Amino acid sequence: MSKKIIVIGAGVIGLHCAYYLNQAGFGVEVIEAASESSEEGCSYGNCGLLVPSHFVPLASPEMLRSGLKMMLDRTSPVYLPPGKNISSLPWFLKFIKAANKKAVARAIPTLYKLNDESRKLYEELNTVNNNESGFTNKGLLMAATTEKGLEEELALAGIAKDLGIKTQLLDQQQLKTIEPDVDLRVAGAVLYKSDGNVSPEGYLRWLKSYLKQSGVAFRYDTFVSGFQLEKGKIIAVETSSGKLKADEFVLAAGSYSPKIAASAGVKVPVIAGKGYSFDLAKDKLKLQTPLILTEAKVALTPFNNTVRLGSGMEFNGTIGDISYNRVQAIINRTQKALPNMEKLDAKKLDIWEGLRPVTPTGIPVIGRTNKYNNLLVATGHAMMGVSLGPITGKIISQLVAGEKPGFDMELMKL
Ligand SMILES: Cc1cc2nc3c(=O)[nH]c(=O)nc-3n(C[C@H](O)[C@H](O)[C@H](O)COP(=O)(O)OP(=O)(O)OC[C@H]3O[C@@H](n4cnc5c(N)ncnc54)[C@H](O)[C@@H]3O)c2cc1C
């Protein structure tokens, strides 16, 4: 009989774990606290970008310099709310330790390979779902508003070239031919040709229904509170619907993972990084190619009828307390670079909030825990959960099957 695996969390990570575990022939049950129709979690309102271009980990000397400065500014997209500093101190100390040149150089090839392989898996998945995922491979424009910002982007494009990534430097004139209907006031941009995007809500809707048809069992409205342990093994999860047994357990509960893991004495070094997004009707901003304004730290993704604008990284943020000042500042920065975008008032927008699971290294934690051999963790994908969903699921299924994934797994271990 094949092993039974319980996956905790039906976000983009848990669902891809379920997909590849099911493909490998395991019995899979997904436990999810939210309802089946809920599309509120972090995996839904995000920008859906698939980013082989994002090969530099969050913990880098550059982020340490600019991030710490930004965190003191109440209108900056990166923010640590006062009063939450103490509880997140151990995380920040680890972040500072990880933000060095040597660690960055080691992480770059792995982050790139993970994203690149994952994008290839999206192409395969897109044939399974007959293009229902809104998958596109139009690339991603990394646009800088200042000459200094553009120089930094060019330096990154140099590293990208060494990794074999196809890029193209575009001046204002060339940008005009790509985006004829958008007034882009930037110094220039680097086009990452191998990036793409999906439409998160549509894609996950398809994935959930496909998994159900393929025999994956789902328990929605079921809250996991802890684990039942026996002789150094986990034998069941304790839930609001009682104890549920399995042979192996995959913890993929995003920013909520540390609390669940703690009930078994396992430390998961993840804190929530809150971000915001909202959608604009396409006729208000006729953008065709996904775009990141690098200094403003804003991502814009064109979907079928809308353009989604996403930004913000409030460490230890919580859902339900939108900082309208910060969202307005994000809008104002965006409007400086895109002056023909409609004037917007943050208070009148339908703003979505999402909690990214962020590790201090900027590298996700994927693998078996040392403490319990039948507990695997798959979280901490921060700004790249959608992009890295398929490859994470594939790696988890390989580990459960006793196979060796072809990655530097040491980097991703807990
Ligand atoms: C503004 C913004 C823009 C973004 N843009 C992009 C992008 O362009 N590209 C990209 O790749 N990524 C992007 N991201 C990041 C991406 O959204 C996240 O990395 C990803 O959604 C994390 O997925 P997850 O499955 O780990 O967590 P989640 O989506 O949070 O899923 C975890 C699930 O576990 C469930 N759960 C929690 N606790 C329990 C419990 N006790 N019992 C049972 N179930 C539980 C939750 O209900 C939830 O459904 C963006 C994020 C934000 C905020």
The ligand as a MOL file (V3000), in Angstrom:
LIG
                    3D

  0  0  0     0  0            999 V3000
M  V30 BEGIN CTAB
M  V30 COUNTS 53 58 0 0 0
M  V30 BEGIN ATOM
M  V30 1 C 1.7860 41.9880 -2.3620 0
M  V30 2 C 2.3890 40.6520 -2.6700 0
M  V30 3 C 2.8190 40.3630 -3.9580 0
M  V30 4 C 3.4170 39.1320 -4.2400 0
M  V30 5 N 3.7890 38.8670 -5.5330 0
M  V30 6 C 4.3770 37.6840 -5.8200 0
M  V30 7 C 4.7890 37.3940 -7.1430 0
M  V30 8 O 4.6040 38.2060 -8.0460 0
M  V30 9 N 5.3900 36.1900 -7.3880 0
M  V30 10 C 5.6100 35.2850 -6.3860 0
M  V30 11 O 6.1850 34.2290 -6.6700 0
M  V30 12 N 5.2060 35.5340 -5.1210 0
M  V30 13 C 4.6070 36.6920 -4.8180 0
M  V30 14 N 4.2270 36.9550 -3.5380 0
M  V30 15 C 4.5500 35.9900 -2.4840 0
M  V30 16 C 3.5860 34.8140 -2.4630 0
M  V30 17 O 2.2690 35.3010 -2.4470 0
M  V30 18 C 3.8590 33.9580 -1.2140 0
M  V30 19 O 5.2190 33.5880 -1.1850 0
M  V30 20 C 3.0250 32.6760 -1.2440 0
M  V30 21 O 1.6670 32.9590 -1.3980 0
M  V30 22 C 3.2210 31.8530 0.0300 0
M  V30 23 O 2.4610 30.6870 -0.1470 0
M  V30 24 P 2.2750 29.6290 1.0060 0
M  V30 25 O 1.4910 28.5160 0.4260 0
M  V30 26 O 3.5970 29.3360 1.6160 0
M  V30 27 O 1.4650 30.3960 2.1410 0
M  V30 28 P -0.0850 30.8130 2.2100 0
M  V30 29 O -0.5760 31.2830 0.9050 0
M  V30 30 O -0.1900 31.7280 3.3750 0
M  V30 31 O -0.8110 29.4400 2.5040 0
M  V30 32 C -0.7780 28.8220 3.7670 0
M  V30 33 C -2.1260 28.1610 4.0130 0
M  V30 34 O -2.0740 27.4890 5.2720 0
M  V30 35 C -3.3130 27.6640 5.9030 0
M  V30 36 N -3.1350 27.5330 7.3630 0
M  V30 37 C -2.4750 28.3880 8.1810 0
M  V30 38 N -2.5260 27.9430 9.4520 0
M  V30 39 C -3.2230 26.7960 9.4250 0
M  V30 40 C -3.6230 25.8700 10.4350 0
M  V30 41 N -3.2860 26.0420 11.7160 0
M  V30 42 N -4.3440 24.7820 10.0730 0
M  V30 43 C -4.6780 24.5800 8.7580 0
M  V30 44 N -4.3320 25.4330 7.7590 0
M  V30 45 C -3.6090 26.5190 8.0940 0
M  V30 46 C -3.7370 29.0800 5.5240 0
M  V30 47 O -5.1400 29.2570 5.6640 0
M  V30 48 C -3.2660 29.1570 4.0790 0
M  V30 49 O -4.2550 28.7960 3.1630 0
M  V30 50 C 3.5910 38.1750 -3.2100 0
M  V30 51 C 3.1160 38.4350 -1.9190 0
M  V30 52 C 2.5270 39.6550 -1.6390 0
M  V30 53 C 2.0330 39.9190 -0.2420 0
M  V30 END ATOM
M  V30 BEGIN BOND
M  V30 1 1 1 2
M  V30 2 1 2 3
M  V30 3 2 2 52
M  V30 4 2 3 4
M  V30 5 1 4 5
M  V30 6 1 4 50
M  V30 7 2 5 6
M  V30 8 1 6 7
M  V30 9 1 6 13
M  V30 10 2 7 8
M  V30 11 1 7 9
M  V30 12 1 9 10
M  V30 13 2 10 11
M  V30 14 1 10 12
M  V30 15 2 12 13
M  V30 16 1 13 14
M  V30 17 1 14 15
M  V30 18 1 14 50
M  V30 19 1 15 16
M  V30 20 1 16 17
M  V30 21 1 16 18
M  V30 22 1 18 19
M  V30 23 1 18 20
M  V30 24 1 20 21
M  V30 25 1 20 22
M  V30 26 1 22 23
M  V30 27 1 23 24
M  V30 28 2 24 25
M  V30 29 1 24 26
M  V30 30 1 24 27
M  V30 31 1 27 28
M  V30 32 2 28 29
M  V30 33 1 28 30
M  V30 34 1 28 31
M  V30 35 1 31 32
M  V30 36 1 32 33
M  V30 37 1 33 34
M  V30 38 1 33 48
M  V30 39 1 34 35
M  V30 40 1 35 36
M  V30 41 1 35 46
M  V30 42 1 36 37
M  V30 43 1 36 45
M  V30 44 2 37 38
M  V30 45 1 38 39
M  V30 46 1 39 40
M  V30 47 2 39 45
M  V30 48 1 40 41
M  V30 49 2 40 42
M  V30 50 1 42 43
M  V30 51 2 43 44
M  V30 52 1 44 45
M  V30 53 1 46 47
M  V30 54 1 46 48
M  V30 55 1 48 49
M  V30 56 2 50 51
M  V30 57 1 51 52
M  V30 58 1 52 53
M  V30 END BOND
M  V30 END CTAB
M  END
